[in-house]
């Protein structure tokens, strides 16, 4: 089945979320790769502050749909859609819907002479985008 037929078979809400995910993934990737961090750090949220806890009751469906849209978008873009760009896209998409999340940037330095970086979005204890692998991640930046 071609990508166009798959696109037409999903419902209207998911289709628009997919288009929005493509948009935010592209914008995020472009900004991250072309601008210095200090120029867009304010775009990420309030630094060194976690988002206030809020109930996800009634919002779990839209969270799931945003996750699904971002996973779909990742499959169809030609650029490398890394965790940082996905996390920023998720944060923007969820904030538009009144869901305030926390973006974390972390490092793993357990392996000698190797540094791994990772970004993830969470809502309280629930990780929305950027599932953490088994490694221990040291949080180096938090944005609400």
C-alpha positions as CSV (number, residue, x, y, z in Angstrom):
1,X,0.0,0.0,0.0
2,X,1.4,3.4,-0.9
3,X,2.0,6.2,1.6
4,X,-0.7,8.3,-0.1
5,X,-3.3,5.6,0.3
6,X,-2.3,5.0,4.0
7,X,-2.6,8.8,4.5
8,X,-6.1,8.9,3.1
9,X,-7.2,5.9,5.2
10,X,-6.5,7.5,8.6
11,X,-9.2,9.7,10.1
12,X,-9.3,13.5,9.7
13,X,-8.1,14.3,13.2
14,X,-5.1,12.0,12.9
15,X,-4.3,13.3,9.4
16,X,-4.2,16.9,10.7
17,X,-2.0,15.8,13.7
18,X,0.3,14.1,11.2
19,X,0.6,17.3,9.2
20,X,1.2,19.3,12.3
21,X,3.8,16.8,13.4
22,X,5.6,17.1,10.1
23,X,5.5,20.9,10.5
24,X,6.9,21.0,14.0
25,X,9.5,18.3,13.3
26,X,10.7,20.3,10.4
27,X,10.8,23.6,12.1
28,X,12.5,22.1,15.2
29,X,15.1,20.3,13.2
30,X,15.8,23.5,11.1
31,X,16.1,25.7,14.2
32,X,18.3,23.2,16.1
33,X,20.7,22.7,13.2
34,X,21.0,26.3,12.0
35,X,20.8,28.6,15.1
36,X,22.9,28.8,18.2
37,X,21.3,27.3,21.3
38,X,21.2,30.6,23.1
39,X,18.9,32.0,20.3
40,X,16.1,29.5,20.8
41,X,16.5,28.4,24.4
42,X,13.6,30.7,25.4
43,X,11.4,28.8,22.8
44,X,11.8,25.6,24.9
45,X,10.1,27.0,28.0
46,X,11.2,28.3,31.4
47,X,14.7,26.9,32.2
48,X,15.4,25.0,35.4
49,X,11.7,24.5,36.1
50,X,9.4,21.6,35.8
51,X,5.9,22.0,34.6
52,X,3.2,21.9,37.3
53,X,1.6,18.6,37.8
54,X,-1.8,18.3,36.1
55,X,-4.3,15.5,35.7
56,X,-4.2,13.7,32.4
57,X,-7.8,12.6,32.8
58,X,-9.5,13.1,29.6
59,X,-6.3,14.1,27.8
60,X,-4.7,10.7,27.5
61,X,-6.3,10.2,24.0
62,X,-4.8,13.4,22.6
63,X,-1.4,12.5,24.1
64,X,-1.6,9.1,22.4
65,X,-2.6,10.7,19.1
66,X,0.3,13.2,19.3
67,X,2.7,10.4,20.0
68,X,1.4,8.4,17.1
69,X,1.6,11.4,14.7
70,X,5.2,12.1,15.7
71,X,6.1,8.4,15.1
72,X,4.4,8.5,11.7
73,X,6.1,11.8,10.8
74,X,9.5,10.3,11.7
75,X,9.0,7.5,9.2
76,X,8.2,9.8,6.3
77,X,10.8,12.6,6.6
78,X,14.1,12.6,4.8
79,X,16.0,14.4,7.5
80,X,17.2,12.7,10.7
81,X,14.4,13.4,13.2
82,X,16.4,13.0,16.4
83,X,15.0,12.9,20.0
84,X,15.6,16.6,20.6
85,X,13.6,17.7,17.6
86,X,10.8,15.2,18.4
87,X,10.7,16.4,22.0
88,X,10.4,20.1,21.0
89,X,7.7,19.2,18.4
90,X,5.8,17.2,21.1
91,X,6.1,20.1,23.5
92,X,4.7,22.6,21.0
93,X,1.9,20.3,19.9
94,X,0.8,19.5,23.5
95,X,1.1,23.0,24.7
96,X,-1.3,24.1,21.9
97,X,-3.8,21.7,23.4
98,X,-3.4,23.0,27.0
99,X,-1.1,20.2,28.2
100,X,2.0,21.5,29.8
101,X,5.0,19.2,29.8
102,X,8.6,19.2,30.9
103,X,11.5,18.9,28.4
104,X,14.6,17.2,29.8
105,X,18.1,17.2,28.2
106,X,20.4,14.5,29.6
107,X,23.8,13.0,29.3
108,X,25.2,9.5,29.8
109,X,28.9,9.3,30.4
110,X,29.1,5.7,31.8
111,X,31.0,4.4,28.8
112,X,34.6,5.4,28.7
113,X,35.5,8.2,26.2
114,X,31.9,8.3,25.0
115,X,29.1,10.8,25.7
116,X,25.5,10.1,24.7
117,X,22.9,12.9,24.8
118,X,19.1,12.4,24.9
119,X,16.0,14.6,25.1
120,X,12.6,13.5,26.4
121,X,9.3,15.0,27.3
122,X,7.3,14.0,30.4
123,X,4.1,14.8,32.1
124,X,4.7,14.1,35.8
125,X,6.1,10.5,35.9
126,X,4.8,9.6,32.4
127,X,7.4,9.9,29.6
128,X,5.6,11.0,26.5
129,X,8.3,11.2,23.9
130,X,11.9,9.9,24.1
131,X,11.5,6.7,26.0
132,X,14.6,6.3,28.2
133,X,16.8,3.4,27.4
134,X,18.3,1.3,30.2
135,X,21.2,3.7,30.6
136,X,21.3,6.2,33.5
137,X,20.8,9.7,32.3
138,X,22.1,12.7,34.2
139,X,19.7,15.6,33.7
140,X,21.6,18.7,32.5
141,X,18.7,20.9,31.6
142,X,15.0,21.2,32.3
143,X,12.5,23.4,30.6
144,X,8.8,23.8,31.6
